[in-house]
Amino acid sequence: MNRWTVAVLLSVLGSTAWAAPKPCEELKQEIEVKIQAAGVPSYTLEIVANDEVQDQSMVVGSCDGGSKKIIYQKNG
């Protein structure tokens, strides 16, 4: 392989590792779609700061560069 091909390959692989953090509202919507597709009739998703998380088993996502978490709770 020539140097140019290697450089392009490394830049492509490296760019995925440095992808921008996902905004919380966007991630929350993606999670809601998956929950609704699973047929869960009643649930709550809440965006909270990391220090407000009381039960790590309820965390279903991390967003805003890891500064916030999305908490899931099934109702009823």
Secondary structure, DSSP 8 states (H G I E B T S, - for coil): --HHHHHHHHHHHHHHHT-----HHHHHHHHHHHHHHTT--SEEEEEEEGGG---GGGEEEEEGGGTEEEEEEE--
